Amino acid sequence: MFVLAKLFAFLTQPLAWVAVLLALGLLLQRWRRASTALLWSALVLLLLQGWEPLPDALLRRLEAQHPAPVKLDLQRYAGVIVLGGALESSYVWQGHTQPALNGAAERLTAAPPLLQGAPQLKLLFTGGEGELIFKGLTEAERARRFYASLGVDAQRLILESASRTTYENAVLSAALPGVDKTRPWLLLTSAWHMPRSMATFEKAGWNVTPWPADYRAGLETPWTQYSLAEGAAKWKTALHEVIGLWVYRLSGRA
């Protein structure tokens, strides 16, 4: 299933579609009209990806589905569940002493302020090795080192280091010793990832309240906002989540 998830992640990259159209256009040069149409389609698709209001509209819809509660009584919660995905791959950590975070860093940094407000809260981090071939430090171990650098008490940390998908996050975390999924927990992940995460954790029997972070779209996006790099990255994120949620629902995981 993990290998299929990696293949799915590749197919949801619009730049991969551009590459496929270019390859087909070059391979079908014998049929000049079809080849020209494919090459022009690749160029149009590439240029269209840079217009950020379009992917932002999808991200905005995802992020709006599970807003954080206006009033939060931290004393009633057992802890906060932090999903992996905010740390650079383990090979990036080699040869360095400082933690390496990626663009979803708020998944990690939003947890310590919650712990400061309620001494009974546990921090459950769930994430294993996300690389298909390279094997190194699990994401849970990388997260442990990050939280240790912030002075978070190790006694408050619960680490789940085998999961590689959102579904495994929910199922394997529930099997950890001392974890009661029926008690109230805060679920902390990227706002755009929250619809699939909430559906998956609730399907697995968790009593979770959303605590979103890492927002990618505001209330509106200027029509002039254009970047090939940023636009392609936003399309990849939005498509991965929208299609991923459909797949999880069809497979009974959400």
Buried (B, 14 or more C-beta within 10 A) or exposed (E): EBEEBBEEBEEBBBBEBBEEBBEBBEEBEEEEEEBEBBBEBBBEBBEEBBBBBBBBEBBBBBBBBBEBEEEBEBEEBBBBBBBBBBBBBBEEBEEEEEBBBEEBBBBBBBBBEBBEEBEEBBBBBBBBBBBEEEEBBBBBBBBBBBBEEEEBEEEBBBBBBBBBBBBBBBBBBBEEEEBEBEEBBBBBBBBBBBBBBBBBBBBBEBBBBBBBBBEBBEEEBEEEEBEEEBBBBBBBBBBBBBEBBEBBBEEEBB
